[in-house]
Amino acid sequence: MLGHDVQRAGARAGHEIVPVDLPELDITDAAAVAALLERLREQGPLDGIVNCAAWADVDGAESNAEAARAVNAEGAGVLARAAAADGLALLHFSTDYVFDGTAPRAADGAPRPYLESDATNPRSMYGKTKLEGERQVLAASRSHTVVRTAWLYGLGGPNFAATMLRLAEEGEVVRVVTDQIGSPTWSGHLAPAILGLLERGVTGLVHLTGGGHVSWHGFAEEIFRQAEVDCRVEPTTSEHSVRPAQRPAWSALESERDDVLALPPWQDGLAGYLAARAGMIRR
């Protein structure tokens, strides 16, 4: 999903994007990564690497910890070290799941979004392996960038927005949790933004999500409102929808860096997604 949008955004910006995926490349195989980079260098100069690969099955990671770690941590490290050896910048994606879901507090006591400087404390195996990957990437080179994003949705892959619209078409009443709060992020906004980070040489740890925050329940209601779909959204809580991996109750993200351009509000991202889904705009 994100990889396709990075390709589209890169083409629009005049970059030559070389997409690589399984089975052509296994990022956990250091020799294969080195061989691919050597082959690409023979075709022309390289500017950087964007790593969209991940073990993204949050619940599956609980029972497949080593497989998740191989991709999210070791694979990220293999790419980061190979890029550093070639003098290339690497941009790697991480997640809100590196936090435990306890909302930080502003000076007035109100909950505030997590910032880059806030302490991490993942509760799930997915979050733990993604945090390990962050550390390996940032340790490999000061030229690398880790972008934490959240609640990602877009065309070309399964996601919450698509699921809600499908359930509505099937005539189902949907039950969605009210006690998980985060920042929905349209991949169509995220992809050009991360290319902008690479173009401006922004490195280190970055938070980049749709602006603002909402509960999954509120997100579902807004999906149906903007899509003009009549579907009832019933509230529920996490204790009534137990899953193998613990989800953070609060995972709103925001950047404290003055060199990071904020994405539009999450509601605007949803409008863009629905327009792209309807074929109304070029992605």
Secondary structure by P-SEA (a helix, b strand, c coil): caaaaaaaaaaaaccbbbbbcccccccccaaaaaaaaaaaaaaccccccccccccccccccccaaaaaaacccaaaaaaaaaaaaacbbbbbbbccccccccccccccccccccccccbbbbccaaaaaaaaaaaaaaaacccbbbbbbccccccccccaaaaaaaaaaaccbbbbbccbbbbbbbaaaaaaaaaaaaaacccccccccccccccaaaaaaaaaaaaccbbbbbbbccccccccccccccbbbbbccccccccccaaaaaaaaaaaaaccccc
